Amino acid sequence: EIKELELDIQELKKFLENSTRPKNKDLLQKAILESEKVLSFKNKEKPKPVEKKEKELITEKKESNFKEIKQFGWEQNSNEVKVYITQNMAGVGGLPKESINCSFQKNSFDLKVHGTSNGDQRLRVQPLNKDINPIKSKVRIKSNSLTVVLVKGEAGHWDDLKKKKGGVEKAPEIKDDPQAGIMNLMKNMYEEGDDEMKRMIAKTWTETQQKKDNGQI
């Protein structure tokens, strides 16, 4: 139909070029104008599945470029859950704000960090153990770490961070770690210390995690 309209307009324009009578020219110009309006409307409502498919492919490609964040710790009080991410986050505080994005839903969060020294990184937790308040939840950005603050939908205790259908997926809460006292001390020192202290703690944390991964601890 669109192709036919385009051909009709081309033909009308040829008639207009060859027309000499003012009345005929006026009629042809009106016909061309009306036909062009219809063509414009048809083009706007025309579905574009190819373009949509290309956008989907681009999105899928971008999603596949993210490295999964596997190392993190978490703790809670009656109103909040805090998820601490320090490994491979050196210099994250110097990234543009738009490089760090976290989407909060009622039972999930999806953190994406672009341009770190370890490439684009992502932490997605779904479903969470219990519902959160997506509007009040947020991300705190430090020089070399990120903290995802989840505001609980209802005050209370979470057994774990993530929940599975038919069971609960265990994720180590900081307080259950035998080294919890040391971890909390380092966290407080990191938040309150100067840049040199932060660099030292980040280095120590990374080395400890690497030793754990290699089975040395």
Disulfide bonds with the S-S distance in Angstrom:
none
